[in-house]
Structures are given as structure tokens and as C-alpha cells.
Amino acid sequence: MEIRDRVAVVSGGGSGIGRATVLELARRGARVIAADINLAGAEETADLAGREGGIVIARRCDVTHTEDLAGAMACAFEHWGQLDIVFNNAGIGGEDLFADDPGPWQRIIEINLVAVIDATRIAVREMRRAGKGGVIINTASMGGLLPMPDSPVYAASKAGVVNFTRSLGYLAAQDGIRVNAICPTFTDTPLVRRSGDERVEEVAKLVGGILQPEDVAAGVIELIEDESRAGAIMRVTVRGGRDYAREVRPY
Ligand SMILES: NC(=O)c1ccc[n+]([C@@H]2O[C@H](COP(=O)([O-])OP(=O)(O)OC[C@H]3O[C@@H](n4cnc5c(N)ncnc54)[C@H](O)[C@@H]3O)[C@@H](O)[C@H]2O)c1
């Protein structure tokens, strides 16, 4: 899909990978809703885009609330009459599976997986209604393809996103709606900096380096523009650059 003159909704658009993607989409002539639970972050993104001549609306949205997701997508139609691209990217980490309180791990599943399913569901219904097709990109992680002993629930949430996305590849032929996922490796964003700079250096050494949010945004742009790979899972790594996870052939 050509990006110029399209309309996009980006969740988690107030920071990190989401912000870098909002800015890149706006540079390429898309109009974007930066949706984030952190409205101040989304407003900062909109401001940064505006300084470069981009058109971005900041909107508060908790992706775990169906009405917030639906509201963000309705906002695209209200302002610009269309919705072409949905990037389901909001996500969290930071689990302690064996702690007393199960709340934190459950929240990871709610935000990283349940909300991605809900947002995809709403986006498909809206795009079907508009009848012009569209592109939905879901943020998974290399942790969705590999075990993560330190973060098993995060890994499970992202593996869920991977197989959910693969399972919807058929929508491209049926409705002209392409669903893809992106699996970045370790990326330098506030999400990973929360564990401290020393830990970031340690992990970066372990996994062979650290990506910048702009590297991941470039992958998202490629996925939006490349019409040929419905349901495909793009990997983004420091060593390997951008490539695709092997497709699973069941028979
Ligand atoms: N940073 C990495 O190493 C890395 C690697 C692979 C995948 N990812 C994934 O990339 C995505 C973006 O993460 P990031 O690294 O840019 O982190 P980040 O913390 O910089 O950005 C995440 C954004 O999501 C928002 N958010 C959190 N909960 C929300 C909710 N309930 N509703 C709406 N917005 C919410 C936050 O406010 C924040 O602005 C996540 O899905 C993450 O799992 C990150």
C-alpha cells in the first residue's frame, strides 16, 4: 500500500517504536492518530510531527478498553473519512511470574495479546464496512518466536500475536485486508531502559546489539508497502537486518 494520503491509527504512539513509526508515517504523507494511555506522550509525538509539517492527532486510548479502541478508529473516520492502516503496537513487559500477585502477568496478556486481538477485530469490521481494504500490523517480538526464560508470559503473549496474525493471512484474498506482524529483537526504548542502563548493556551484548526504534519503524513501513506477504512475520535484528520467519507448513 502506498502511504501518501492514507490514514493510520498507531497504538503506543506516545513512545519508542510507536512514536518512531508515527513520525515516519507522517513524513511520508499519512495522517495519523497517535493513540496512547499516556496522552502527554502522544501529544509530544504529535508536536514532533507537526514541527516537520506532519499531521498527527493525539488521543488518549487504553487498549484494554474496547470503547477506547473503537473511539480511536472512529476518530480517523470523523476527521479524515477513512482508515487504511492500524498498527497495534502498545505493549508492556516487566513480569515476575512467581510473585504473590498475579495481576502484573495478567496485565501483560491483557495488553500484549487480548488488546491486539480486540483491536484487530474492530479494525477488520471497520475496514470491511468502508470496503476499501487496509493493512493491520501487530507488534510481536523475537520473544514470540524464541523462549524467554526471564519473561515467559511476555513470550507467550507475543507468540499468541504471531500465530493470531498468521491465522488471519486469508483476509487479504477475502477482504483486501492484510494482517502482518513484526518481531523486533532488543530495541532501545523506555520499555527496556526501565530495567536500568547496566542491564540494557548486558542484554545488548547477549543478543548481539540493540536496535533503534527507527530501525523497527522502517520495518513497519516496508510491511505496509509490500503487498505480497499476507500473514507473514517480519523479524528485525541487529545481525540479520529485516527478514521473515519461516512459514509453517502443516502437511
Ligand atoms: N523495546 C524492545 O526491546 C522491544 C522488542 C520487541 C518488541 N517490543 C514491543 O514493541 C512495542 C512497543 O514497545 P516500546 O519498546 O516502544 O515501549 P515503550 O514503553 O517505549 O512504548 C510503549 C507505549 O505503549 C503505551 N501503552 C502501554 N500500555 C498501554 C495501554 N494499556 N493502552 C495504550 N497504550 C499503552 C505506553 O504508554 C507507551 O507509550 C511493545 O508491544 C513491545 O512489547 C519491544
The ligand as an SDF file (V2000), in Angstrom:
LIG
                    3D

 44 48  0  0  0  0  0  0  0  0999 V2000
   11.8950   -2.4610   23.1820 N   0  0  0  0  0  0  0  0  0  0  0  0
   12.1030   -3.7150   22.8320 C   0  0  0  0  0  0  0  0  0  0  0  0
   13.1670   -4.3130   23.0400 O   0  0  0  0  0  0  0  0  0  0  0  0
   11.0110   -4.4780   22.1270 C   0  0  0  0  0  0  0  0  0  0  0  0
   11.3450   -5.6290   21.4190 C   0  0  0  0  0  0  0  0  0  0  0  0
   10.3450   -6.3520   20.7940 C   0  0  0  0  0  0  0  0  0  0  0  0
    9.0360   -5.9080   20.8340 C   0  0  0  0  0  0  0  0  0  0  0  0
    8.7360   -4.7840   21.5260 N   0  0  0  0  0  0  0  0  0  0  0  0
    7.3340   -4.3800   21.5530 C   0  0  0  0  0  0  0  0  0  0  0  0
    7.2300   -3.1230   20.9170 O   0  0  0  0  0  0  0  0  0  0  0  0
    6.0400   -2.4740   21.3690 C   0  0  0  0  0  0  0  0  0  0  0  0
    6.3710   -1.0410   21.7220 C   0  0  0  0  0  0  0  0  0  0  0  0
    7.2540   -1.0560   22.8360 O   0  0  0  0  0  0  0  0  0  0  0  0
    8.4150    0.0180   23.0470 P   0  0  0  0  0  0  0  0  0  0  0  0
    9.6550   -0.7520   23.2180 O   0  0  0  0  0  0  0  0  0  0  0  0
    8.3270    1.0840   22.0280 O   0  0  0  0  0  0  0  0  0  0  0  0
    7.9990    0.5150   24.5080 O   0  0  0  0  0  0  0  0  0  0  0  0
    7.6110    1.9540   25.0940 P   0  0  0  0  0  0  0  0  0  0  0  0
    7.3860    1.7150   26.5410 O   0  0  0  0  0  0  0  0  0  0  0  0
    8.5760    2.9740   24.6480 O   0  0  0  0  0  0  0  0  0  0  0  0
    6.2160    2.2550   24.3680 O   0  0  0  0  0  0  0  0  0  0  0  0
    5.0490    1.5580   24.6570 C   0  0  0  0  0  0  0  0  0  0  0  0
    3.8900    2.5250   24.6430 C   0  0  0  0  0  0  0  0  0  0  0  0
    2.6850    1.7730   24.8830 O   0  0  0  0  0  0  0  0  0  0  0  0
    1.8750    2.5560   25.7420 C   0  0  0  0  0  0  0  0  0  0  0  0
    0.9350    1.7120   26.4720 N   0  0  0  0  0  0  0  0  0  0  0  0
    1.1820    0.8450   27.4980 C   0  0  0  0  0  0  0  0  0  0  0  0
    0.0450    0.3240   27.9430 N   0  0  0  0  0  0  0  0  0  0  0  0
   -0.9490    0.8420   27.1820 C   0  0  0  0  0  0  0  0  0  0  0  0
   -2.3580    0.6800   27.1710 C   0  0  0  0  0  0  0  0  0  0  0  0
   -2.9940   -0.1020   28.0440 N   0  0  0  0  0  0  0  0  0  0  0  0
   -3.0700    1.3600   26.2380 N   0  0  0  0  0  0  0  0  0  0  0  0
   -2.4530    2.1780   25.3630 C   0  0  0  0  0  0  0  0  0  0  0  0
   -1.1190    2.3920   25.3400 N   0  0  0  0  0  0  0  0  0  0  0  0
   -0.3890    1.7240   26.2440 C   0  0  0  0  0  0  0  0  0  0  0  0
    2.8450    3.2490   26.6920 C   0  0  0  0  0  0  0  0  0  0  0  0
    2.2530    4.3630   27.3120 O   0  0  0  0  0  0  0  0  0  0  0  0
    3.9790    3.5970   25.7330 C   0  0  0  0  0  0  0  0  0  0  0  0
    3.7880    4.8650   25.1870 O   0  0  0  0  0  0  0  0  0  0  0  0
    5.5250   -3.3160   22.5350 C   0  0  0  0  0  0  0  0  0  0  0  0
    4.4740   -4.1390   22.0690 O   0  0  0  0  0  0  0  0  0  0  0  0
    6.7180   -4.1670   22.9170 C   0  0  0  0  0  0  0  0  0  0  0  0
    6.3500   -5.3750   23.5210 O   0  0  0  0  0  0  0  0  0  0  0  0
    9.6810   -4.0480   22.1670 C   0  0  0  0  0  0  0  0  0  0  0  0
  1  2  1  0
  2  3  2  0
  2  4  1  0
  4  5  1  0
  4 44  2  0
  5  6  2  0
  6  7  1  0
  7  8  2  0
  8  9  1  0
  8 44  1  0
  9 10  1  0
  9 42  1  0
 10 11  1  0
 11 12  1  0
 11 40  1  0
 12 13  1  0
 13 14  1  0
 14 15  2  0
 14 16  1  0
 14 17  1  0
 17 18  1  0
 18 19  2  0
 18 20  1  0
 18 21  1  0
 21 22  1  0
 22 23  1  0
 23 24  1  0
 23 38  1  0
 24 25  1  0
 25 26  1  0
 25 36  1  0
 26 27  1  0
 26 35  1  0
 27 28  2  0
 28 29  1  0
 29 30  1  0
 29 35  2  0
 30 31  1  0
 30 32  2  0
 32 33  1  0
 33 34  2  0
 34 35  1  0
 36 37  1  0
 36 38  1  0
 38 39  1  0
 40 41  1  0
 40 42  1  0
 42 43  1  0
M  CHG  2   8   1  16  -1
M  END
$$$$
